[in-house]
Amino acid sequence: MRIVDAEVLTESVAKLCWEACYYLPDDVLAGFRRAEKTEASPIGKSILQQLLENADEAKTNHMPYCHDTGMAVVFVEIGQDVHITGGDYLESIQEGVRTGYREGYLRKSVVGDPLLRVNTGDNTPAVVHTEIVPGDKIKITVLPKGGGSENMSAMKFLLPGEGIEGVKKFVLQTIKDAGGKACPPVVVGVGIGGSFDKVTSLAKHAVLREIGVHHPDPHIAELEQELLEAINDTGIGPQGLGGTSTALWVPIETYACHITALPVAVNIQCHAARKKTIVI
C-alpha cells in the first residue's frame, strides 16, 4: 500500500490549473500549424497565425492564453493500492483549484447557484471525475472548460435504426448550430452509447485524447475521419469567419448501450483546447 498525503493532491492540482491556462498543449499547437498550412481562406490563415502568436506570448509571459479560464474539470485516476491520508480527498482537489486560480491570477467564472447567479469567488466547486484503476499511482488531469464551447455542446437519443448516418447528421448539425460561437477551430468530442449520463461523460473524456490519435477500432477511426472532413467542409472556418479549418480533430469514444437506444453526445472544445496532466 502506497501512502499519499492529501496536500500533495492540492499542490499538484493548483499547479496544473495555471499551467493548463498558460501553456497550450503541443498537440494543439501542432494542429494550428497543420491547419495554417492548408487553410484556403486568407483571413482564416491570418487568424491561425495570430493564434500561434498568442500562444507564444502567453507562454513567454506566463499569463493566461484566454481570459475565459473556464470551469475546472478534474479527472483523477487513483490506483487501488494508494491510500490518501492527511485530509479529505475531494476537498483536497477543490482546495487545489482555489489555490491555483488565486495564485495564477485566473478569472473566477463559477456561480454557486445556477439560478441565483452569485459568483463563488474562487472558481470552485470544480467538477471532479474519479476512477479507481490498478496500481499505486495517481494520474490527475485538469481541463479548464470555457463557457462558449461548453454552451454549444449537445446530447440526443437517436433511434437505433438511424445508425451511423443519424450520428453523422446530429454531430454535423450541432457544429453548424454552434458556428463561430464555440471559437473554432474546435476539437469535437463525440460520445456514442451508454446511458443518458454515460454518453456525455464519453464525449467529455474524448476531448482529452491527443489530436491526431485515432480510436483503436477501425470503423470508429473511419467515422472520426469522415466527420472531420464533413465539419471542415461546412465553411465555418477559424473564429467563424470562413475557411476550411473548422475542426482540428473529432475524437470518438463508445460504450455498450440498450437495444432500444442510440445515445449520442457532442462536447465541443474551443481552439484553446487546454489540458494538463501529472502522474504522482
C-alpha positions as CSV (number, residue, x, y, z in Angstrom):
1,M,0.0,0.0,0.0
2,R,1.4,3.4,-1.0
3,I,0.6,6.4,1.2
4,V,0.0,9.8,-0.4
5,D,-0.7,12.9,1.6
6,A,-3.8,14.9,0.6
7,E,-1.6,18.0,0.5
8,V,0.3,16.5,-2.5
9,L,-3.0,16.4,-4.4
10,T,-3.7,20.0,-3.5
11,E,-0.3,21.2,-4.7
12,S,-0.5,19.2,-7.9
13,V,-3.9,20.4,-8.8
14,A,-3.0,24.0,-8.1
15,K,0.0,23.9,-10.4
16,L,-2.0,22.1,-13.2
17,C,-4.6,24.8,-13.1
18,W,-2.3,27.7,-14.0
19,E,-0.1,25.6,-16.3
20,A,-3.1,24.5,-18.3
21,C,-4.2,28.1,-18.7
22,Y,-0.8,29.5,-19.6
23,Y,0.6,26.9,-21.9
24,L,-1.3,25.3,-24.8
25,P,-0.6,21.6,-25.3
26,D,1.9,20.6,-28.0
27,D,-0.7,18.6,-29.9
28,V,-2.9,21.7,-30.1
29,L,-0.1,23.9,-31.4
30,A,0.8,21.3,-34.0
31,G,-2.9,21.3,-35.0
32,F,-2.7,25.1,-35.5
33,R,0.4,24.7,-37.7
34,R,-1.2,22.0,-39.9
35,A,-4.3,24.0,-40.3
36,E,-2.4,27.1,-41.2
37,K,-0.6,25.3,-44.0
38,T,-3.8,24.0,-45.6
39,E,-6.2,26.8,-44.8
40,A,-7.7,28.1,-48.1
41,S,-9.1,31.4,-46.7
42,P,-6.6,34.3,-46.3
43,I,-8.5,35.6,-43.3
44,G,-8.6,32.1,-41.8
45,K,-4.8,31.7,-42.4
46,S,-4.2,35.0,-40.7
47,I,-6.3,34.0,-37.7
48,L,-4.4,30.8,-37.3
49,Q,-1.1,32.7,-37.4
50,Q,-2.5,35.0,-34.7
51,L,-3.5,32.1,-32.5
52,L,0.1,30.8,-32.7
53,E,1.4,34.2,-31.8
54,N,-1.0,34.5,-28.9
55,A,0.1,31.1,-27.6
56,D,3.8,32.1,-27.8
57,E,3.0,35.4,-25.9
58,A,1.1,33.5,-23.2
59,K,4.0,31.0,-22.7
60,T,6.7,33.7,-22.8
61,N,5.0,36.0,-20.4
62,H,3.5,33.3,-18.2
63,M,-0.1,34.5,-18.5
64,P,-3.5,33.1,-19.4
65,Y,-3.9,32.3,-23.1
66,C,-7.6,33.3,-22.9
67,H,-9.4,35.5,-20.4
68,D,-12.0,32.7,-20.0
69,T,-10.0,30.4,-17.8
70,G,-13.0,28.1,-17.6
71,M,-14.7,25.9,-15.1
72,A,-12.1,23.4,-13.8
73,V,-12.9,19.8,-14.7
74,V,-10.6,17.5,-12.9
75,F,-10.1,13.8,-13.9
76,V,-8.4,11.6,-11.3
77,E,-7.3,8.0,-11.8
78,I,-6.4,6.6,-8.4
79,G,-4.5,3.3,-8.2
80,Q,-6.3,0.8,-6.0
81,D,-3.1,0.3,-4.0
82,V,-3.0,4.0,-2.9
83,H,-4.1,5.3,0.5
84,I,-4.7,9.0,0.8
85,T,-4.1,10.5,4.3
86,G,-4.0,13.8,5.9
87,G,-7.2,15.2,4.6
88,D,-10.4,14.7,2.6
89,Y,-9.8,13.6,-1.0
90,L,-12.4,15.7,-2.7
91,E,-11.7,18.8,-0.6
92,S,-8.0,18.5,-1.4
93,I,-8.9,18.7,-5.1
94,Q,-11.2,21.7,-4.5
95,E,-8.5,23.5,-2.5
96,G,-6.1,22.9,-5.3
97,V,-8.4,24.6,-7.7
98,R,-8.9,27.5,-5.2
99,T,-5.2,27.9,-4.8
100,G,-4.3,27.6,-8.5
101,Y,-6.9,30.1,-9.7
102,R,-5.9,32.6,-6.9
103,E,-2.1,32.3,-7.3
104,G,-2.3,32.0,-11.1
105,Y,-4.4,35.2,-11.4
106,L,-7.0,33.2,-13.3
107,R,-10.6,34.5,-13.8
108,K,-13.2,33.1,-11.5
109,S,-16.1,32.1,-13.6
110,V,-18.2,29.8,-11.3
111,V,-21.6,30.8,-9.7
112,G,-22.7,28.7,-6.7
113,D,-26.4,28.5,-7.5
114,P,-27.3,28.2,-11.2
115,L,-30.4,30.4,-10.7
116,L,-29.3,33.0,-8.1
117,R,-26.0,33.5,-10.1
118,V,-23.7,34.6,-7.2
119,N,-20.0,34.1,-8.1
120,T,-18.2,31.9,-5.6
121,G,-15.1,34.0,-5.9
122,D,-12.6,31.1,-6.1
123,N,-13.8,29.1,-9.2
124,T,-15.0,26.2,-7.1
125,P,-16.6,23.9,-6.9
126,A,-14.8,22.1,-9.7
127,V,-16.3,19.1,-11.5
128,V,-14.3,16.0,-10.4
129,H,-14.4,12.7,-12.2
130,T,-12.7,9.8,-10.2
131,E,-11.8,6.4,-11.4
132,I,-10.2,3.6,-9.4
133,V,-7.6,1.8,-11.5
134,P,-4.9,-0.9,-10.9
135,G,-1.6,0.1,-9.5
136,D,-0.1,2.6,-7.0
137,K,-0.1,5.8,-9.0
138,I,-2.4,8.8,-9.2
139,K,-3.0,10.4,-12.5
140,I,-4.5,13.9,-12.5
141,T,-5.7,15.9,-15.5
142,V,-7.1,19.4,-15.3
143,L,-9.3,20.6,-18.1
144,P,-10.3,24.3,-17.8
145,K,-13.5,24.2,-19.8
146,G,-14.5,27.6,-21.3
147,G,-18.2,28.6,-21.4
148,G,-18.6,29.4,-25.1
149,S,-17.7,25.9,-26.4
150,E,-19.5,24.2,-23.5
151,N,-22.7,26.1,-24.1
152,M,-22.8,24.8,-27.7
153,S,-22.5,21.1,-26.7
154,A,-25.5,18.8,-27.2
155,M,-26.9,15.3,-26.5
156,K,-29.6,13.4,-28.2
157,F,-31.2,9.9,-28.2
158,L,-31.4,8.6,-31.7
159,L,-33.5,5.6,-32.8
160,P,-31.2,2.6,-33.3
161,G,-32.4,2.4,-36.9
162,E,-30.9,5.8,-37.6
163,G,-27.5,4.3,-37.3
164,I,-24.2,5.8,-38.4
165,E,-25.9,8.3,-40.8
166,G,-28.0,9.6,-37.9
167,V,-24.9,10.1,-35.8
168,K,-23.2,12.0,-38.6
169,K,-26.3,14.2,-39.1
170,F,-26.6,15.1,-35.4
171,V,-22.9,15.8,-35.0
172,L,-22.8,18.0,-38.1
173,Q,-25.9,19.9,-37.2
174,T,-24.5,20.6,-33.7
175,I,-21.4,22.1,-35.3
176,K,-23.5,24.2,-37.7
177,D,-25.6,25.5,-34.9
178,A,-22.5,26.4,-33.0
179,G,-21.0,28.4,-35.9
180,G,-18.4,30.8,-34.6
181,K,-19.7,30.9,-31.1
182,A,-17.6,28.0,-30.0
183,C,-14.3,29.7,-31.0
184,P,-13.2,27.4,-33.9
185,P,-11.1,25.6,-35.0
186,V,-12.6,23.3,-32.4
187,V,-12.0,19.8,-31.1
188,V,-15.2,17.9,-31.3
189,G,-15.5,15.2,-28.6
190,V,-18.2,12.6,-29.5
191,G,-19.7,10.0,-27.3
192,I,-21.8,7.2,-28.6
193,G,-23.6,4.6,-26.5
194,G,-24.1,4.1,-22.8
195,S,-26.9,5.8,-20.9
196,F,-28.0,9.4,-20.5
197,D,-25.2,10.2,-18.1
198,K,-22.6,7.9,-19.6
199,V,-22.7,9.3,-23.1
200,T,-22.0,12.8,-22.1
201,S,-19.1,11.6,-20.0
202,L,-17.8,9.7,-23.0
203,A,-17.9,12.9,-25.1
204,K,-16.1,14.8,-22.3
205,H,-13.4,12.2,-22.0
206,A,-13.0,12.2,-25.8
207,V,-11.6,15.7,-25.8
208,L,-8.7,14.6,-23.6
209,R,-7.3,12.4,-26.4
210,E,-4.3,13.8,-28.2
211,I,-5.1,15.5,-31.5
212,G,-4.3,13.1,-34.4
213,V,-4.7,9.9,-32.4
214,H,-7.5,7.7,-33.8
215,H,-9.8,5.3,-32.0
216,P,-8.4,1.8,-32.0
217,D,-11.4,0.3,-33.7
218,P,-11.1,0.8,-37.5
219,H,-14.8,1.6,-38.1
220,I,-14.8,4.3,-35.4
221,A,-11.5,5.7,-36.7
222,E,-13.1,5.9,-40.2
223,L,-16.1,7.7,-38.7
224,E,-13.7,10.2,-37.0
225,Q,-12.1,11.0,-40.3
226,E,-15.4,11.3,-42.1
227,L,-16.8,13.7,-39.5
228,L,-13.6,15.8,-39.5
229,E,-13.8,16.2,-43.3
230,A,-17.5,16.9,-43.2
231,I,-17.1,19.5,-40.5
232,N,-14.3,21.3,-42.3
233,D,-16.5,21.3,-45.4
234,T,-19.1,23.5,-43.7
235,G,-17.1,26.6,-44.4
236,I,-17.4,28.0,-40.9
237,G,-13.7,28.4,-40.6
238,P,-11.4,29.9,-37.9
239,Q,-13.4,32.0,-35.5
240,G,-16.4,31.6,-37.7
241,L,-15.1,34.0,-40.4
242,G,-15.0,31.4,-43.2
243,G,-12.5,28.8,-44.2
244,T,-11.6,25.2,-44.3
245,S,-10.3,24.8,-40.7
246,T,-13.4,24.5,-38.6
247,A,-12.2,21.5,-36.6
248,L,-8.8,20.3,-35.5
249,W,-9.9,16.8,-34.5
250,V,-13.0,14.7,-33.9
251,P,-12.2,12.0,-31.3
252,I,-15.0,9.5,-30.6
253,E,-15.5,7.3,-27.5
254,T,-18.1,4.5,-27.4
255,Y,-19.8,2.2,-24.9
256,A,-22.3,-0.5,-24.9
257,C,-26.0,0.6,-24.8
258,H,-29.6,-0.7,-24.5
259,I,-31.1,-2.4,-27.5
260,T,-33.8,0.4,-27.8
261,A,-31.3,3.3,-27.7
262,L,-28.6,5.1,-29.7
263,P,-27.5,8.0,-27.4
264,V,-25.0,10.5,-28.9
265,A,-23.3,13.4,-27.3
266,V,-21.1,16.2,-28.6
267,N,-18.8,18.1,-26.3
268,I,-17.2,20.9,-28.2
269,Q,-13.8,22.2,-27.1
270,C,-12.7,25.6,-28.3
271,H,-9.4,26.1,-30.2
272,A,-7.8,26.7,-26.8
273,A,-8.1,23.0,-26.0
274,R,-6.3,23.3,-22.7
275,K,-5.4,20.3,-20.6
276,K,-2.5,19.4,-18.3
277,T,-1.7,16.1,-16.7
278,I,0.6,14.8,-13.9
279,V,1.3,11.3,-12.5
280,I,2.1,11.2,-8.8
